[in-house]
Amino acid sequence: MSEQVDCVVIGAGVVGLAIARRMALAGREVVILEAEAAFGTHTSARNSEVIHAGIYYASGSLKARLCVPGRQALCRYCAEHDVNYRNIGKVVVACEDAQVPAMHKYMEQAKTNGVDDLRLLSRDELAELEPNVRAAAGFFSPSTGVVDSHGLMLAYLGDAEAHGASLALASPVVAGEVTDRGIVLRVGGAETMAIECRTVINSAGLHAPAVARSIAGVPPQSIPPTYYAIGHYYTLTGKSPFNHLVYPVTRADWLGVHVTIDLGGQVKFGPDFSWIDDVDYRFDESREPAFYEAIRRYYPGLRDGTLQPGYTGIRPRITGPGEPAQDFTFSGPSDHGIPGLVNLFGIESPGLTSSLAIADHVANLLT
Ligand SMILES: Cc1cc2nc3c(=O)[nH]c(=O)nc-3n(C[C@H](O)[C@H](O)[C@H](O)COP(=O)(O)OP(=O)(O)OC[C@H]3O[C@@H](n4cnc5c(N)ncnc54)[C@H](O)[C@@H]3O)c2cc1C
């Protein structure tokens, strides 16, 4: 069976759905092809659900440029579409004196990125905001929040469908070919088919480089290598000892074992960081002692036996161990020379926060 479709989005995670919505709202005929039997079961369901303010990202990077407007657009969207979210605020802490200069660097970086509402906390203010947190210094980010990521994806999908888009589940893209009639995608699943498309947006997350490689005619040099970095989350039993999210100062490319409080009031700690070879979400319980140690640096009251294994998420990395941290990478027609094709690579944090801004960016690459 062969079909013709104006615009195909590969992958129904939060980013693919935001793009499908954006294209459908612009009047395009959109089909979303999703390999799994449900939307949003990979990275979009396995993250911290934090609406990032835009503090950490390198000046001028796409992460910095898309996070701040993305956060503003996301909060407006959630308010208008009844998606559950909350600007709970975040306290960033230097656990030791030696980390205070790095903490001030975060504040400077935030200012450069257009985040102008951070407030340096005195020791008294810190103790008042978070009486159970021990730190040498800290600052407060009032515009950091949390969002119901499943509700957000449902809203994006609903909007896209209301504008004529359709979602095909259990429809993995297995191969493709660049032709003079457009891009032909081969779709597996129960009913295999070929689809001839004018526009293809590859938003396959952890598998985006593999999908790009499976399309004959896409220049190999335009496709980055694939690396995976797993993060574990533990949950805390009992009532929250925190009033806000709490992030310790840590290395440049990772936000550390931080505190998130979800919309149901559940406290989560994580994610940690380690390189893995394949997409494998199994929880490694041997990490527990390292979690107790990391958390007690800022929350010394953590009692033995109160951490429970939660879940894992995997970062879609395109740079490997020892290399500089990556930026969001969009490979469009002006990069690879193929009209109508955009590949999205390395869409890790803050991809959820930035999803609406990413959708605008991708649409602009196609005009
Ligand atoms: C541990 C962790 C914590 C994070 N925390 C935050 C946070 O707090 N705030 C924030 O803003 N961001 C956060 N992020 C980043 C955010 O979760 C991601 O940027 C976002 O979810 C990526 O969405 P996506 O649609 O690109 O990918 P995904 O959600 O992975 O979706 C890709 C989809 O493509 C499908 N697919 C794959 N191959 C094929 C194929 N061949 N054919 C068809 N479909 C295919 C998959 O099944 C999947 O549904 C975090 C990420 C991680 C890993």
The ligand as an SDF file (V2000), in Angstrom:
LIG
                    3D

 53 58  0  0  0  0  0  0  0  0999 V2000
   16.3460   12.1750   32.9210 C   0  0  0  0  0  0  0  0  0  0  0  0
   15.7620   13.3230   32.1550 C   0  0  0  0  0  0  0  0  0  0  0  0
   15.1940   14.4020   32.8400 C   0  0  0  0  0  0  0  0  0  0  0  0
   14.6680   15.4870   32.1380 C   0  0  0  0  0  0  0  0  0  0  0  0
   14.0620   16.4990   32.8220 N   0  0  0  0  0  0  0  0  0  0  0  0
   13.5230   17.5510   32.1380 C   0  0  0  0  0  0  0  0  0  0  0  0
   12.8900   18.6150   32.8310 C   0  0  0  0  0  0  0  0  0  0  0  0
   12.7150   18.5690   34.0390 O   0  0  0  0  0  0  0  0  0  0  0  0
   12.4480   19.6730   32.1040 N   0  0  0  0  0  0  0  0  0  0  0  0
   12.6000   19.7470   30.7440 C   0  0  0  0  0  0  0  0  0  0  0  0
   12.2470   20.7690   30.1630 O   0  0  0  0  0  0  0  0  0  0  0  0
   13.1560   18.7130   30.0540 N   0  0  0  0  0  0  0  0  0  0  0  0
   13.6020   17.6280   30.7230 C   0  0  0  0  0  0  0  0  0  0  0  0
   14.1490   16.5830   30.0480 N   0  0  0  0  0  0  0  0  0  0  0  0
   14.1480   16.6120   28.5790 C   0  0  0  0  0  0  0  0  0  0  0  0
   12.7880   16.2180   27.9980 C   0  0  0  0  0  0  0  0  0  0  0  0
   12.2210   15.1600   28.7060 O   0  0  0  0  0  0  0  0  0  0  0  0
   13.0020   15.8490   26.5280 C   0  0  0  0  0  0  0  0  0  0  0  0
   13.6770   16.9030   25.8760 O   0  0  0  0  0  0  0  0  0  0  0  0
   11.7110   15.5750   25.7940 C   0  0  0  0  0  0  0  0  0  0  0  0
   10.8780   14.6990   26.4970 O   0  0  0  0  0  0  0  0  0  0  0  0
   12.0470   15.0010   24.4190 C   0  0  0  0  0  0  0  0  0  0  0  0
   10.8660   14.7490   23.7430 O   0  0  0  0  0  0  0  0  0  0  0  0
   10.9210   14.0480   22.3300 P   0  0  0  0  0  0  0  0  0  0  0  0
    9.5470   14.1230   21.7750 O   0  0  0  0  0  0  0  0  0  0  0  0
   12.0470   14.6420   21.5400 O   0  0  0  0  0  0  0  0  0  0  0  0
   11.4130   12.5500   22.6230 O   0  0  0  0  0  0  0  0  0  0  0  0
   10.6090   11.2670   23.1610 P   0  0  0  0  0  0  0  0  0  0  0  0
    9.6850   11.5910   24.2420 O   0  0  0  0  0  0  0  0  0  0  0  0
   11.6240   10.2060   23.4250 O   0  0  0  0  0  0  0  0  0  0  0  0
    9.7440   10.8400   21.9060 O   0  0  0  0  0  0  0  0  0  0  0  0
   10.2910   10.2320   20.7640 C   0  0  0  0  0  0  0  0  0  0  0  0
    9.2440    9.3060   20.1870 C   0  0  0  0  0  0  0  0  0  0  0  0
    9.7250    8.7850   18.9650 O   0  0  0  0  0  0  0  0  0  0  0  0
    9.2740    7.4520   18.8600 C   0  0  0  0  0  0  0  0  0  0  0  0
   10.1020    6.7400   17.8870 N   0  0  0  0  0  0  0  0  0  0  0  0
   11.3880    6.3120   18.0080 C   0  0  0  0  0  0  0  0  0  0  0  0
   11.7800    5.6770   16.8920 N   0  0  0  0  0  0  0  0  0  0  0  0
   10.7400    5.6990   16.0260 C   0  0  0  0  0  0  0  0  0  0  0  0
   10.5250    5.2050   14.7080 C   0  0  0  0  0  0  0  0  0  0  0  0
   11.4880    4.5410   14.0450 N   0  0  0  0  0  0  0  0  0  0  0  0
    9.3040    5.4070   14.1300 N   0  0  0  0  0  0  0  0  0  0  0  0
    8.3200    6.0670   14.7780 C   0  0  0  0  0  0  0  0  0  0  0  0
    8.4600    6.5450   16.0480 N   0  0  0  0  0  0  0  0  0  0  0  0
    9.6510    6.3820   16.6440 C   0  0  0  0  0  0  0  0  0  0  0  0
    9.4280    6.9130   20.2770 C   0  0  0  0  0  0  0  0  0  0  0  0
    8.6500    5.7500   20.4800 O   0  0  0  0  0  0  0  0  0  0  0  0
    8.9740    8.1110   21.0920 C   0  0  0  0  0  0  0  0  0  0  0  0
    7.5940    8.0550   21.4110 O   0  0  0  0  0  0  0  0  0  0  0  0
   14.7000   15.4830   30.7200 C   0  0  0  0  0  0  0  0  0  0  0  0
   15.2570   14.4010   30.0290 C   0  0  0  0  0  0  0  0  0  0  0  0
   15.7770   13.3270   30.7410 C   0  0  0  0  0  0  0  0  0  0  0  0
   16.3430   12.1680   29.9950 C   0  0  0  0  0  0  0  0  0  0  0  0
  1  2  1  0
  2  3  1  0
  2 52  2  0
  3  4  2  0
  4  5  1  0
  4 50  1  0
  5  6  2  0
  6  7  1  0
  6 13  1  0
  7  8  2  0
  7  9  1  0
  9 10  1  0
 10 11  2  0
 10 12  1  0
 12 13  2  0
 13 14  1  0
 14 15  1  0
 14 50  1  0
 15 16  1  0
 16 17  1  0
 16 18  1  0
 18 19  1  0
 18 20  1  0
 20 21  1  0
 20 22  1  0
 22 23  1  0
 23 24  1  0
 24 25  2  0
 24 26  1  0
 24 27  1  0
 27 28  1  0
 28 29  2  0
 28 30  1  0
 28 31  1  0
 31 32  1  0
 32 33  1  0
 33 34  1  0
 33 48  1  0
 34 35  1  0
 35 36  1  0
 35 46  1  0
 36 37  1  0
 36 45  1  0
 37 38  2  0
 38 39  1  0
 39 40  1  0
 39 45  2  0
 40 41  1  0
 40 42  2  0
 42 43  1  0
 43 44  2  0
 44 45  1  0
 46 47  1  0
 46 48  1  0
 48 49  1  0
 50 51  2  0
 51 52  1  0
 52 53  1  0
M  END
$$$$
